[in-house]
Amino acid sequence: MDTQHLSGYLCHPAQRYTLRRLTLAEGRARGVQVIEVMTEGGLQLDILPDAGLDIGQARYRGVNVTFISKNGYDSPAAISSHETEFLRTFPGGMLYTCGLRSTGGAHRDGDEWHPLHGRYHSLQADEVAAYVEDGVIIIRGVIRETALFGHCLEVRRTIRIPVEGADVTVEDTLTNLAFAPEEYALLYHCNFGWPLLCRDAELLLPEGRRTTPRTPFAATGLGRECTFSCPVPGEEERVFFHEDMPRTATLRNRVLDIGMTMNWSDNLPILAQWRSMASGDYVLGLEPTNCYIMGRKQERENGTLPVLQPGKSVRTHIEFHFDHA
């Protein structure tokens, strides 16, 4: 509908979209801040300022599309104080950013301890702004990971969501504000679950890609990484690395008539695929990354830990598009 006609029907912007801030009031998530977004295109998102402006639960046309773990949302204090307790605090969600200095298993690198998948998700955003401009919902914030006598990394994140559509673009600018070179690691842990993910779903990846299983058990699933089974009690997870491919992946469920396509920047050359068909932990993770999720120490020894010079920046983006399958 054109603007002239719309102006006669529209009484309040809330008839087109929702953009509001909430604070959860009970349970282990008490105190969690949420920026709730709903669009005309049928997209509903929880954006989490207390977790680096990551994205929690997402629905499209009223259908949940994300994996939410048994843990659910946790309070900022719990996330920050249990760095060794990833398995007890990981919430899932549509975007869980890993880094900025390590991804992969918890380990010690010299005198420094690195928790599983790094500290980013435990960092609260500053300078958070949420507004609508030219038909686009925009959410911005600044996230910093620092240490006395050590590193000073800053991410400026901008999330854009068209009011009329079902698209999300996340743009990050990572800058080394310290006076020494800094090794960094980035992994965008995007998690999808039931009912979008089920035996009726199919993952579409570009042909000609190079796929490497992470473990011997994962290797037993080669050739079946793009299809999904019913839940299997106790089944081990599988992880695959996809390389030498265009930066795109699509998850479709034709029974639900829902599809999701991801695109991402070229400086995230590896797509890690996390596939767990385990009962109660049923999830597909699509994870654009710049490394092999081995942890800071092993990544350095492998020659796959990039370095950011003082004052320099690297820009990444990831896009989600939801539509009818």
Secondary structure, DSSP 8 states (H G I E B T S, - for coil): --HHHHHHH-SSGGGT-EEEEEE--SGGGTT-EEEEEE-TTSEEEEEEGGGTTEEEEEEETTEE-B-B-TT----HHHHHH-TT-HHHH--B-SBEEEEES--SS-EEETTEEE-TTBSGGG---EEEEEEEETTEEEEEEEEEEE-TTS-EEEEEEEEEEETTS-EEEEEEEEEE-SSS-EE-EEEEEEEE-TTTSSTTEEEE--TT-EEEESSHHHHTTTT-TTB--S-BTT---EEEEEESS-SEEEEEETTTTEEEEEEE-TT--EEEEEEEEETTEEEEEEEEESS-SS-HHHHHHHT---EE-TT-EEEEEEEEEEE--
